[in-house]
């Protein structure tokens, strides 16, 4: 009943529903498009729909609004935030920019619009290495995720990369010890890891990549058993695409509470009442869009 009501409202409101890979299975199943945050922002931009319901967290809906200012962007749960994005204090960032005035400031897409507006280039987990290689400046400040920053630093040693000290609490909980114990039980287990994981987890992995890259790797390879070292929501999509393969989560810790806040009732009420609309200050949006466009230019 709820699903039918959502479909009916979607047509009435000229809306598109987008869901991040980490959302609840029932939210993923009702979405028109599922994927990583920047991919979904690009889908929103390319859509002819006037309203976008973004099932994710606040920075994702902000990015969609920045790229599609003429559209109504709705975030179904008002307080669905990102602890990693919140680890950048604006005043501290401004002081850091003064201290490192000769550096190029690169921010992960998991940041607020205000942070993006203060940076030179935005990156995603899938294009960070490529983009930082292409930046002419040798001195880079990378924020906020130190783990993704370390991952890039290992692959671009010619750059002087200064790391912020942020981290994703969900990925930080993923334990090397648990993975090794599971590998003892399942001898042919292939470990696929998101670069937001800690270094010791990355070091015992068979493949490191974004959620999309993890999904693609597991779908294109012919192994039977995979350990997915990222937020467990991605397992739903993996099982749908690969019903004959086995997917394991790294214990009971890889669940982002913010990503799981959005329920079907929230999607329904968001459509019904246009709840909660995202607004970004015009000047902040202008600066953030410049940083996003620099990413697109460097990623070509």
Backbone as CSV, one residue per row, in Angstrom:
resi,resn,N_x,N_y,N_z,CA_x,CA_y,CA_z,C_x,C_y,C_z
1,UNK,0.825,-1.211,0.000,0.000,0.000,0.000,0.859,1.260,0.000
2,UNK,1.844,1.295,0.897,2.735,2.461,0.991,3.500,2.659,-0.317
3,UNK,3.974,1.573,-0.878,4.744,1.644,-2.132,3.880,2.213,-3.259
4,UNK,2.648,1.754,-3.332,1.742,2.263,-4.373,1.448,3.741,-4.178
5,UNK,1.306,4.154,-2.930,1.056,5.573,-2.632,2.256,6.435,-3.019
6,UNK,3.445,5.917,-2.767,4.666,6.650,-3.134,4.754,6.792,-4.653
7,UNK,4.471,5.711,-5.367,4.511,5.753,-6.836,3.494,6.759,-7.389
8,UNK,2.311,6.783,-6.785,1.261,7.710,-7.213,1.679,9.156,-6.956
9,UNK,2.206,9.413,-5.764,2.658,10.767,-5.411,3.810,11.223,-6.291
10,UNK,4.686,10.293,-6.621,5.841,10.611,-7.466,5.383,11.168,-8.810
11,UNK,4.350,10.577,-9.366,3.818,11.056,-10.642,3.142,12.414,-10.476
12,UNK,2.376,12.548,-9.412,1.649,13.797,-9.166,2.597,14.973,-8.950
13,UNK,3.710,14.709,-8.281,4.645,15.771,-7.898,5.776,15.961,-8.909
14,UNK,5.738,15.203,-10.019,6.801,15.285,-11.030,8.169,15.073,-10.377
15,UNK,8.265,13.962,-9.626,9.441,13.718,-8.789,10.249,12.500,-9.223
16,UNK,11.517,12.539,-8.855,12.461,11.435,-9.061,12.992,11.041,-7.686
17,UNK,13.055,9.749,-7.403,13.571,9.278,-6.114,14.955,8.677,-6.314
18,UNK,15.917,9.207,-5.573,17.297,8.734,-5.616,17.656,8.129,-4.262
19,UNK,18.400,7.034,-4.269,18.813,6.398,-3.006,20.282,6.026,-3.054
20,UNK,20.988,6.376,-1.994,22.387,5.978,-1.871,22.471,4.476,-1.602
21,UNK,23.588,3.881,-1.996,23.807,2.438,-1.817,23.661,1.966,-0.373
22,UNK,23.814,2.864,0.603,23.788,2.474,2.012,22.402,2.564,2.649
23,UNK,21.391,2.918,1.866,20.039,3.051,2.413,19.424,1.692,2.758
24,UNK,18.283,1.731,3.459,17.547,0.507,3.780,17.124,-0.203,2.482
25,UNK,17.046,-1.527,2.476,16.654,-2.259,1.262,15.334,-1.787,0.666
26,UNK,14.325,-1.536,1.503,13.021,-1.128,0.962,13.065,0.255,0.326
27,UNK,13.979,1.113,0.801,14.155,2.436,0.195,14.902,2.306,-1.134
28,UNK,15.914,1.463,-1.147,16.641,1.192,-2.394,15.683,0.663,-3.466
29,UNK,14.779,-0.223,-3.063,13.876,-0.854,-4.028,12.833,0.110,-4.601
30,UNK,12.498,1.171,-3.867,11.508,2.133,-4.363,12.151,3.224,-5.219
31,UNK,13.489,3.311,-5.185,14.188,4.397,-5.879,14.236,4.194,-7.388
32,UNK,14.277,5.310,-8.103,14.445,5.270,-9.555,15.900,5.022,-9.933
33,UNK,16.815,5.556,-9.108,18.249,5.361,-9.322,18.915,5.124,-7.975
34,UNK,19.920,4.236,-7.976,20.688,3.897,-6.778,22.165,4.032,-7.119
35,UNK,22.960,4.573,-6.192,24.391,4.672,-6.470,25.132,5.502,-5.457
36,UNK,26.360,5.914,-5.834,27.181,6.796,-5.004,26.617,8.212,-5.043
37,UNK,27.042,9.029,-4.096,26.437,10.351,-3.938,26.612,11.262,-5.152
38,UNK,27.825,11.331,-5.720,28.023,12.256,-6.833,27.317,11.767,-8.092
39,UNK,27.319,10.470,-8.317,26.576,9.913,-9.453,25.102,10.328,-9.364
40,UNK,24.536,10.236,-8.164,23.127,10.581,-7.988,22.889,12.069,-8.220
41,UNK,23.843,12.911,-7.826,23.719,14.355,-8.086,23.726,14.632,-9.585
42,UNK,24.525,13.876,-10.317,24.556,14.031,-11.770,23.258,13.535,-12.412
43,UNK,22.693,12.468,-11.851,21.395,11.982,-12.333,20.332,13.052,-12.123
44,UNK,20.372,13.679,-10.934,19.411,14.747,-10.632,19.537,15.891,-11.625
45,UNK,20.775,16.257,-11.931,21.021,17.354,-12.870,20.495,17.016,-14.260
46,UNK,20.663,15.782,-14.677,20.256,15.385,-16.024,18.779,15.064,-16.159
47,UNK,18.070,15.000,-15.040,16.652,14.646,-15.078,15.775,15.837,-15.476
48,UNK,14.659,15.534,-16.122,13.705,16.596,-16.456,12.643,16.758,-15.368
49,UNK,12.771,16.021,-14.272,11.830,16.136,-13.159,12.113,17.412,-12.356
50,UNK,11.053,18.022,-11.855,11.195,19.290,-11.119,11.515,19.080,-9.643
51,UNK,11.226,17.880,-9.135,11.454,17.575,-7.720,12.318,16.324,-7.593
52,UNK,13.316,16.395,-6.719,14.210,15.260,-6.452,14.104,14.896,-4.976
53,UNK,13.750,13.658,-4.692,13.773,13.151,-3.319,15.072,12.385,-3.154
54,UNK,15.979,12.929,-2.336,17.315,12.348,-2.192,17.393,11.564,-0.886
55,UNK,17.339,10.253,-0.994,17.412,9.380,0.179,18.879,9.113,0.499
56,UNK,19.398,9.896,1.401,20.804,9.820,1.769,21.042,10.679,2.986
57,UNK,22.142,11.417,3.005,22.420,12.347,4.104,22.582,13.756,3.544
58,UNK,22.661,14.723,4.452,22.512,16.134,4.063,23.499,16.634,3.007
59,UNK,24.781,16.267,3.114,25.749,16.800,2.144,25.430,16.339,0.711
60,UNK,24.828,15.164,0.584,24.470,14.641,-0.733,23.361,15.478,-1.373
61,UNK,22.344,15.784,-0.578,21.242,16.606,-1.078,21.734,18.018,-1.402
62,UNK,22.679,18.510,-0.609,23.286,19.825,-0.888,23.992,19.827,-2.239
63,UNK,24.765,18.788,-2.499,25.491,18.704,-3.777,24.522,18.692,-4.950
64,UNK,23.409,17.973,-4.780,22.395,17.939,-5.836,21.800,19.327,-6.058
65,UNK,21.570,20.048,-4.975,21.001,21.405,-5.074,21.984,22.356,-5.751
66,UNK,23.254,22.223,-5.435,24.289,23.083,-6.029,24.344,22.881,-7.547
67,UNK,24.234,21.627,-7.978,24.302,21.324,-9.408,22.971,21.551,-10.122
68,UNK,21.882,21.569,-9.352,20.539,21.767,-9.943,19.761,22.810,-9.140
69,UNK,20.217,24.063,-9.147,19.587,25.086,-8.299,18.121,25.351,-8.627
70,UNK,17.718,25.036,-9.851,16.338,25.306,-10.269,15.364,24.234,-9.789
71,UNK,15.884,23.102,-9.306,15.025,22.002,-8.878,14.744,22.060,-7.375
72,UNK,13.632,21.469,-6.984,13.302,21.308,-5.562,13.961,20.015,-5.092
73,UNK,14.912,20.130,-4.172,15.619,18.958,-3.643,15.096,18.686,-2.241
74,UNK,14.598,17.485,-2.022,14.035,17.111,-0.723,14.893,16.044,-0.048
75,UNK,15.140,16.242,1.240,15.835,15.252,2.077,14.790,14.697,3.037
76,UNK,14.382,13.443,2.903,13.253,12.925,3.684,13.402,13.016,5.203
77,UNK,14.646,12.924,5.701,14.871,13.020,7.145,15.787,14.213,7.410
78,UNK,15.264,15.191,8.112,15.957,16.468,8.296,17.319,16.323,8.963
79,UNK,17.413,15.427,9.964,18.663,15.316,10.729,19.539,14.149,10.276
80,UNK,19.368,13.716,9.025,20.254,12.675,8.480,21.563,13.343,8.064
81,UNK,22.529,13.324,8.965,23.808,13.993,8.722,24.928,13.001,8.493
82,UNK,26.137,13.531,8.348,27.320,12.694,8.138,28.376,13.094,9.167
83,UNK,28.688,12.227,10.132,29.685,12.557,11.148,31.052,12.920,10.568
84,UNK,31.430,12.273,9.456,32.708,12.591,8.803,32.691,14.029,8.291
85,UNK,31.623,14.403,7.606,31.512,15.772,7.079,31.535,16.801,8.199
86,UNK,30.974,16.431,9.339,30.886,17.355,10.476,32.210,17.525,11.214
87,UNK,33.240,16.788,10.798,34.545,16.892,11.457,35.390,18.048,10.923
88,UNK,34.818,18.879,10.064,35.517,20.076,9.589,34.839,21.312,10.184
89,UNK,35.562,22.000,11.050,35.083,23.260,11.606,35.499,24.386,10.650
90,UNK,34.548,25.228,10.283,34.810,26.268,9.281,35.899,27.235,9.731
91,UNK,35.848,27.669,10.964,36.873,28.600,11.467,38.253,27.961,11.458
92,UNK,38.305,26.688,11.829,39.578,25.959,11.817,40.101,25.817,10.390
93,UNK,39.194,25.572,9.452,39.588,25.446,8.046,40.143,26.771,7.516
94,UNK,39.518,27.872,7.886,39.994,29.185,7.449,41.401,29.459,7.974
95,UNK,41.653,29.087,9.227,43.000,29.255,9.805,44.006,28.356,9.087
96,UNK,43.579,27.154,8.737,44.440,26.195,8.035,44.799,26.736,6.656
97,UNK,43.846,27.399,6.025,44.097,27.984,4.703,45.123,29.122,4.791
98,UNK,45.055,29.874,5.862,46.043,30.947,6.065,47.430,30.350,6.303
99,UNK,47.480,29.294,7.086,48.749,28.635,7.414,49.375,27.985,6.181
100,UNK,48.531,27.419,5.304,49.016,26.721,4.111,48.497,27.435,2.853
101,UNK,48.795,28.693,2.766,48.273,29.520,1.667,48.836,29.126,0.296
102,UNK,49.932,28.362,0.308,50.546,27.930,-0.960,50.060,26.548,-1.398
103,UNK,49.099,25.977,-0.683,48.615,24.624,-0.987,47.314,24.659,-1.792
104,UNK,47.077,23.596,-2.520,45.781,23.382,-3.158,44.918,22.587,-2.188
105,UNK,43.747,23.115,-1.851,42.865,22.450,-0.886,41.884,21.549,-1.631
106,UNK,41.972,20.259,-1.296,41.132,19.238,-1.935,40.223,18.640,-0.876
107,UNK,38.920,18.664,-1.136,37.998,18.069,-0.162,37.240,16.903,-0.775
108,UNK,37.035,15.919,0.045,36.200,14.760,-0.284,34.767,15.265,-0.455
109,UNK,33.999,14.610,-1.285,32.616,15.040,-1.504,31.797,14.943,-0.218
110,UNK,32.261,14.128,0.734,31.607,14.018,2.044,31.922,15.231,2.910
111,UNK,31.509,16.398,2.454,31.711,17.659,3.168,30.506,18.556,2.903
112,UNK,30.325,19.551,3.773,29.226,20.497,3.601,29.500,21.430,2.424
113,UNK,28.464,22.100,1.969,28.607,23.074,0.880,29.564,24.182,1.285
114,UNK,29.523,24.589,2.548,30.391,25.659,3.036,31.858,25.258,2.957
115,UNK,32.159,24.016,3.277,33.536,23.518,3.177,33.957,23.449,1.708
116,UNK,33.105,22.926,0.863,33.424,22.850,-0.569,33.745,24.234,-1.131
117,UNK,32.987,25.241,-0.685,33.178,26.604,-1.185,34.535,27.176,-0.796
118,UNK,35.141,26.642,0.267,36.451,27.119,0.715,37.601,26.311,0.110
119,UNK,37.256,25.270,-0.642,38.286,24.413,-1.233,38.396,24.652,-2.740
120,UNK,39.486,24.137,-3.303,39.759,24.330,-4.734,39.142,23.256,-5.606
121,UNK,39.164,22.026,-5.107,38.693,20.883,-5.889,37.989,19.894,-4.962
122,UNK,36.918,19.296,-5.460,36.232,18.205,-4.768,36.659,16.895,-5.421
123,UNK,36.716,15.819,-4.618,36.999,14.489,-5.182,36.018,13.475,-4.613
124,UNK,35.893,12.345,-5.290,35.150,11.204,-4.766,36.159,10.102,-4.443
125,UNK,35.680,9.040,-3.808,36.601,7.945,-3.478,37.106,7.250,-4.742
126,UNK,36.341,7.316,-5.833,36.768,6.637,-7.059,37.712,7.471,-7.923
127,UNK,37.662,8.803,-7.792,38.527,9.613,-8.675,39.616,10.398,-7.941
128,UNK,39.714,10.239,-6.632,40.663,11.036,-5.842,42.109,10.873,-6.314
129,UNK,42.542,9.652,-6.567,43.927,9.405,-6.998,44.189,10.077,-8.340
130,UNK,43.306,9.869,-9.302,43.467,10.450,-10.634,43.539,11.970,-10.575
131,UNK,42.642,12.589,-9.806,42.586,14.052,-9.765,43.809,14.642,-9.076
132,UNK,44.221,14.060,-7.971,45.381,14.609,-7.246,46.653,14.448,-8.077
133,UNK,46.738,13.389,-8.856,47.875,13.252,-9.775,47.902,14.387,-10.791
134,UNK,46.741,14.858,-11.191,46.643,15.864,-12.245,46.751,17.301,-11.736
135,UNK,46.675,17.508,-10.451,46.835,18.855,-9.906,48.310,19.252,-10.019
136,UNK,48.571,20.394,-10.572,49.952,20.817,-10.806,50.708,21.098,-9.515
137,UNK,50.052,21.676,-8.541,50.700,22.014,-7.269,51.183,20.747,-6.566
138,UNK,52.384,20.773,-6.024,52.935,19.622,-5.300,52.393,19.531,-3.880
139,UNK,51.939,20.680,-3.350,51.460,20.709,-1.971,49.936,20.670,-1.956
140,UNK,49.415,19.630,-1.304,47.976,19.396,-1.258,47.527,19.283,0.198
141,UNK,46.453,19.974,0.546,45.783,19.711,1.825,44.539,18.908,1.499
142,UNK,44.413,17.718,2.114,43.286,16.823,1.829,42.411,16.696,3.074
143,UNK,41.103,16.897,2.892,40.187,16.803,4.013,38.839,16.230,3.567
144,UNK,38.056,15.665,4.525,38.390,15.501,5.945,38.876,14.101,6.310
145,UNK,38.781,13.122,5.393,39.015,11.723,5.760,40.488,11.337,5.653
146,UNK,41.107,11.104,6.795,42.537,10.754,6.804,42.788,9.392,6.147
147,UNK,41.819,8.480,6.217,42.020,7.149,5.635,42.024,7.194,4.111
148,UNK,41.054,7.878,3.531,41.071,8.066,2.082,42.312,8.865,1.692
149,UNK,42.680,9.841,2.520,43.877,10.640,2.263,45.143,9.802,2.256
150,UNK,45.244,8.874,3.212,46.401,7.966,3.255,46.437,7.070,2.026
151,UNK,45.268,6.578,1.647,45.148,5.732,0.459,45.673,6.466,-0.777
152,UNK,45.305,7.740,-0.909,45.779,8.552,-2.038,47.283,8.799,-1.920
153,UNK,47.723,9.123,-0.736,49.140,9.448,-0.477,50.054,8.281,-0.866
154,UNK,49.611,7.082,-0.580,50.389,5.881,-0.924,50.536,5.728,-2.442
155,UNK,49.548,6.217,-3.180,49.539,6.051,-4.635,50.061,7.275,-5.393
156,UNK,50.211,8.372,-4.685,50.762,9.591,-5.298,51.897,10.118,-4.409
157,UNK,52.981,9.349,-4.273,54.056,9.713,-3.347,54.804,10.988,-3.740
158,UNK,54.677,11.393,-5.001,55.391,12.592,-5.451,54.782,13.886,-4.912
159,UNK,53.586,13.801,-4.336,52.923,14.981,-3.781,53.159,15.078,-2.278
160,UNK,53.214,16.302,-1.790,53.267,16.552,-0.349,51.829,16.736,0.121
161,UNK,51.227,15.649,0.610,49.809,15.671,0.990,49.681,15.791,2.506
162,UNK,49.081,16.884,2.921,48.834,17.150,4.345,47.405,16.714,4.651
163,UNK,47.252,15.862,5.672,45.955,15.249,5.941,45.221,15.901,7.109
164,UNK,43.938,16.116,6.930,43.037,16.454,8.035,42.867,15.186,8.863
165,UNK,42.323,15.286,10.062,42.273,14.103,10.942,40.872,13.506,11.083
166,UNK,40.000,13.758,10.112,38.652,13.204,10.181,38.608,11.732,9.811
167,UNK,37.479,11.108,10.119,37.284,9.689,9.793,35.796,9.373,9.809
168,UNK,35.428,8.289,9.145,34.057,7.797,9.171,33.919,6.824,10.334
169,UNK,33.080,7.123,11.339,32.945,6.225,12.496,32.505,4.811,12.116
170,UNK,31.679,4.675,11.095,31.207,3.341,10.688,32.342,2.527,10.090
171,UNK,33.107,3.113,9.178,34.230,2.381,8.568,35.343,2.124,9.586
172,UNK,35.477,3.031,10.544,36.534,2.847,11.555,36.278,1.621,12.427
173,UNK,35.017,1.251,12.586,34.669,0.106,13.433,34.979,-1.236,12.778
174,UNK,35.207,-1.227,11.476,35.487,-2.488,10.776,36.852,-3.006,11.224
175,UNK,36.865,-4.224,11.712,38.040,-4.762,12.398,38.858,-5.736,11.543
176,UNK,40.160,-5.493,11.528,41.099,-6.408,10.866,41.007,-7.802,11.488
177,UNK,40.901,-7.861,12.803,40.871,-9.145,13.512,39.658,-9.975,13.108
178,UNK,38.507,-9.316,12.974,37.301,-10.043,12.577,37.459,-10.600,11.160
179,UNK,38.005,-9.779,10.279,38.181,-10.210,8.882,39.121,-11.418,8.810
180,UNK,40.228,-11.354,9.564,41.187,-12.465,9.564,40.563,-13.733,10.129
181,UNK,39.729,-13.587,11.157,39.077,-14.774,11.734,38.090,-15.379,10.744
182,UNK,37.406,-14.541,9.975,36.468,-15.040,8.968,37.220,-15.712,7.820
183,UNK,38.395,-15.166,7.493,39.216,-15.780,6.437,39.708,-17.171,6.853
184,UNK,39.848,-17.390,8.150,40.227,-18.716,8.649,39.095,-19.709,8.414
185,UNK,37.859,-19.230,8.567,36.690,-20.099,8.385,36.386,-20.329,6.903
186,UNK,36.556,-19.274,6.097,36.229,-19.352,4.666,37.519,-19.137,3.883
187,UNK,38.132,-20.189,3.441,39.486,-20.136,2.888,39.598,-19.324,1.598
188,UNK,38.544,-19.301,0.799,38.613,-18.596,-0.477,37.921,-17.230,-0.420
189,UNK,37.846,-16.640,0.747,37.154,-15.364,0.939,37.928,-14.219,0.285
190,UNK,37.253,-13.435,-0.546,37.855,-12.277,-1.212,37.380,-11.015,-0.475
191,UNK,38.329,-10.197,-0.031,38.010,-9.020,0.784,37.991,-7.758,-0.083
192,UNK,36.831,-7.130,-0.165,36.647,-5.900,-0.928,36.400,-4.759,0.058
193,UNK,37.214,-3.716,-0.037,37.260,-2.692,1.016,37.117,-1.286,0.476
194,UNK,36.383,-0.477,1.217,36.275,0.954,0.896,37.495,1.672,1.473
195,UNK,38.049,2.668,0.758,39.252,3.347,1.273,39.029,4.172,2.535
196,UNK,37.782,4.339,2.984,37.539,4.999,4.267,37.892,4.101,5.448
197,UNK,38.185,2.820,5.194,38.583,1.906,6.266,39.996,2.237,6.738
198,UNK,40.309,1.788,7.938,41.639,2.009,8.518,42.712,1.272,7.715
199,UNK,43.941,1.751,7.838,45.062,1.198,7.074,45.227,-0.311,7.262
200,UNK,45.092,-0.818,8.513,45.322,-2.250,8.738,44.282,-3.113,8.024
201,UNK,43.089,-2.582,7.821,42.068,-3.302,7.051,42.400,-3.237,5.563
202,UNK,42.811,-2.071,5.104,43.170,-1.930,3.684,44.325,-2.864,3.311
203,UNK,45.251,-3.038,4.235,46.449,-3.842,3.958,46.148,-5.328,3.763
204,UNK,45.034,-5.821,4.298,44.707,-7.246,4.141,43.605,-7.453,3.089
205,UNK,43.355,-6.421,2.289,42.279,-6.484,1.305,42.780,-6.960,-0.053
206,UNK,41.880,-7.569,-0.797,42.185,-7.996,-2.167,41.873,-6.901,-3.172
207,UNK,40.950,-6.027,-2.819,40.560,-4.923,-3.700,40.075,-3.764,-2.844
208,UNK,40.474,-2.528,-3.239,40.031,-1.325,-2.534,39.369,-0.400,-3.543
209,UNK,38.168,0.050,-3.231,37.483,0.947,-4.161,36.211,1.526,-3.576
210,UNK,35.586,2.412,-4.339,34.316,3.027,-3.948,33.215,1.974,-3.928
211,UNK,32.032,2.346,-3.451,30.934,1.373,-3.429,30.617,0.873,-4.840
212,UNK,30.604,1.767,-5.804,30.336,1.342,-7.190,31.431,0.403,-7.685
213,UNK,32.687,0.737,-7.383,33.794,-0.115,-7.825,33.740,-1.477,-7.152
214,UNK,33.316,-1.520,-5.886,33.154,-2.788,-5.178,32.054,-3.620,-5.832
215,UNK,30.926,-2.974,-6.123,29.815,-3.673,-6.783,30.260,-4.213,-8.148
216,UNK,30.951,-3.381,-8.913,31.414,-3.795,-10.245,32.405,-4.954,-10.153
217,UNK,33.333,-4.877,-9.198,34.348,-5.923,-9.038,33.688,-7.262,-8.706
218,UNK,32.769,-7.228,-7.728,32.112,-8.469,-7.302,31.236,-9.048,-8.410
219,UNK,30.689,-8.188,-9.251,29.800,-8.633,-10.325,30.583,-9.194,-11.507
220,UNK,31.742,-8.611,-11.781,32.523,-9.012,-12.956,33.477,-10.182,-12.701
221,UNK,33.812,-10.432,-11.436,34.729,-11.534,-11.130,33.939,-12.804,-10.809
222,UNK,34.632,-13.920,-10.814,33.939,-15.210,-10.697,34.179,-15.924,-9.366
223,UNK,34.570,-15.193,-8.337,34.747,-15.819,-7.024,33.372,-16.130,-6.420
224,UNK,33.389,-16.954,-5.404,32.118,-17.374,-4.774,31.812,-16.585,-3.503
225,UNK,32.856,-16.293,-2.718,32.651,-15.690,-1.398,33.368,-14.340,-1.271
226,UNK,32.619,-13.337,-0.875,33.167,-11.985,-0.747,32.869,-11.408,0.636
227,UNK,33.889,-10.820,1.237,33.700,-10.029,2.464,33.659,-8.567,2.026
228,UNK,32.584,-7.862,2.353,32.397,-6.478,1.924,32.686,-5.541,3.097
229,UNK,33.868,-4.925,3.063,34.297,-4.044,4.156,33.885,-2.603,3.871
230,UNK,32.579,-2.381,3.977,32.019,-1.037,3.909,30.647,-1.102,4.565
231,UNK,29.883,-0.026,4.506,28.557,-0.015,5.123,27.702,-1.132,4.536
232,UNK,27.014,-1.857,5.412,26.371,-3.108,4.990,25.206,-2.947,4.015
233,UNK,24.713,-1.719,3.818,23.610,-1.504,2.897,23.902,-1.941,1.478
234,UNK,25.170,-1.918,1.091,25.556,-2.283,-0.277,25.312,-3.771,-0.569
235,UNK,25.199,-4.563,0.480,24.968,-6.004,0.308,23.659,-6.270,-0.435
236,UNK,22.652,-5.461,-0.189,21.344,-5.656,-0.829,21.466,-5.612,-2.354
237,UNK,22.160,-4.599,-2.855,22.364,-4.475,-4.308,23.231,-5.611,-4.833
238,UNK,24.276,-5.956,-4.088,25.163,-7.036,-4.510,24.411,-8.363,-4.658
239,UNK,23.529,-8.658,-3.717,22.769,-9.911,-3.774,21.781,-9.918,-4.934
240,UNK,21.198,-8.768,-5.209,20.256,-8.675,-6.334,20.974,-8.922,-7.664
241,UNK,22.195,-8.382,-7.775,22.958,-8.526,-9.012,23.659,-9.878,-9.123
242,UNK,23.928,-10.505,-7.980,24.727,-11.743,-7.962,24.085,-12.784,-7.040
243,UNK,22.928,-13.305,-7.423,22.202,-14.228,-6.531,22.933,-15.529,-6.225
244,UNK,23.915,-15.879,-7.039,24.624,-17.151,-6.820,25.946,-17.006,-6.077
245,UNK,26.204,-15.785,-5.588,27.440,-15.550,-4.832,27.106,-15.269,-3.367
246,UNK,28.088,-15.468,-2.496,27.894,-15.240,-1.058,28.588,-13.944,-0.632
247,UNK,27.871,-13.119,0.126,28.431,-11.854,0.595,28.343,-11.790,2.120
248,UNK,29.472,-11.419,2.721,29.557,-11.369,4.178,29.860,-9.950,4.634
249,UNK,29.303,-9.595,5.787,29.607,-8.281,6.369,30.647,-8.464,7.471
250,UNK,31.443,-7.413,7.749,32.500,-7.530,8.765,31.961,-7.371,10.186
251,UNK,31.195,-8.339,10.645,30.614,-8.274,11.988,29.322,-7.475,11.991
252,UNK,28.942,-6.978,13.146,27.674,-6.252,13.294,27.892,-4.748,13.406
253,UNK,29.064,-4.281,13.005,29.421,-2.884,13.263,29.283,-1.977,12.051
254,UNK,29.177,-2.539,10.858,29.248,-1.716,9.643,27.879,-1.183,9.213
255,UNK,27.205,-0.517,10.130,25.897,0.070,9.847,25.937,1.544,10.206
256,UNK,25.652,2.405,9.230,25.620,3.842,9.483,24.224,4.218,9.968
257,UNK,24.090,4.678,11.219,22.760,5.008,11.746,22.080,6.136,10.981
258,UNK,22.853,7.067,10.448,22.266,8.176,9.695,21.699,7.712,8.364
259,UNK,22.416,6.802,7.695,21.936,6.271,6.423,20.666,5.434,6.606
260,UNK,20.498,4.868,7.797,19.348,4.005,8.042,18.151,4.765,8.629
261,UNK,18.266,6.081,8.756,17.148,6.861,9.307,15.966,6.942,8.351
262,UNK,16.241,6.914,7.056,15.176,7.098,6.069,14.356,5.817,5.907
263,UNK,13.034,5.939,6.168,12.094,4.830,6.018,11.118,5.151,4.886
264,UNK,10.329,4.169,4.493,9.347,4.403,3.425,8.366,5.506,3.808
265,UNK,7.963,5.551,5.078,7.036,6.584,5.523,7.652,7.977,5.368
266,UNK,8.963,8.073,5.545,9.648,9.362,5.378,9.658,9.786,3.916
267,UNK,9.860,8.829,3.030,9.829,9.127,1.592,8.425,9.583,1.205
268,UNK,7.417,8.877,1.698,6.018,9.222,1.417,5.688,10.634,1.910
269,UNK,6.037,10.932,3.153,5.709,12.246,3.729,6.529,13.355,3.095
270,UNK,7.735,13.042,2.679,8.561,14.033,1.984,7.890,14.456,0.684
271,UNK,7.374,13.481,-0.051,6.656,13.775,-1.290,5.340,14.505,-1.016
272,UNK,4.600,14.022,-0.030,3.276,14.573,0.266,3.336,16.029,0.717
273,UNK,4.305,16.323,1.605,4.374,17.659,2.213,5.561,18.494,1.707
274,UNK,6.263,18.014,0.677,7.507,18.660,0.199,8.477,18.855,1.361
275,UNK,8.682,17.814,2.115,9.503,17.825,3.328,10.819,17.109,3.057
276,UNK,11.935,17.503,3.420,12.397,18.813,3.872,13.214,19.388,2.735
277,UNK,12.889,20.575,2.295,13.550,21.156,1.131,14.923,21.703,1.500
278,UNK,15.894,21.435,0.628,17.274,21.872,0.839,17.498,23.230,0.174
279,UNK,18.102,24.142,0.926,18.472,25.451,0.396,19.956,25.669,0.668
280,UNK,20.652,26.257,-0.292,22.077,26.578,-0.123,22.263,28.057,-0.449
281,UNK,22.922,28.774,0.456,23.204,30.193,0.236,23.851,30.393,-1.138
282,UNK,23.427,31.448,-1.828,23.860,31.659,-3.219,25.375,31.790,-3.369
283,UNK,26.012,32.527,-2.469,27.466,32.710,-2.555,28.212,31.421,-2.242
284,UNK,27.713,30.698,-1.235,28.326,29.402,-0.885,28.154,28.424,-2.048
285,UNK,26.961,28.406,-2.620,26.695,27.511,-3.757,27.618,27.824,-4.925
286,UNK,27.873,29.093,-5.153,28.749,29.518,-6.257,30.165,28.956,-6.066
287,UNK,30.698,29.099,-4.834,32.045,28.586,-4.553,32.115,27.074,-4.596
288,UNK,31.092,26.420,-4.055,31.059,24.960,-4.047,30.935,24.404,-5.467
289,UNK,30.141,25.074,-6.297,29.982,24.634,-7.684,31.299,24.741,-8.444
290,UNK,32.061,25.803,-8.174,33.376,25.967,-8.806,34.275,24.774,-8.473
291,UNK,34.295,24.359,-7.189,35.126,23.229,-6.768,34.652,21.922,-7.398
292,UNK,33.336,21.763,-7.527,32.792,20.572,-8.176,33.114,20.558,-9.671
293,UNK,33.023,21.713,-10.304,33.341,21.810,-11.739,34.822,21.556,-11.981
294,UNK,35.687,21.974,-11.046,37.118,21.684,-11.164,37.363,20.178,-11.120
295,UNK,36.572,19.482,-10.295,36.679,18.021,-10.260,36.320,17.428,-11.623
296,UNK,35.211,17.865,-12.196,34.778,17.327,-13.481,35.814,17.591,-14.575
297,UNK,36.433,18.776,-14.537,37.446,19.138,-15.525,38.680,18.224,-15.388
298,UNK,39.133,18.001,-14.145,40.331,17.212,-13.912,40.094,15.709,-14.081
299,UNK,38.840,15.305,-13.976,38.514,13.865,-14.057,38.335,13.394,-15.503
300,UNK,38.354,14.293,-16.463,38.124,13.910,-17.867,39.190,12.952,-18.379
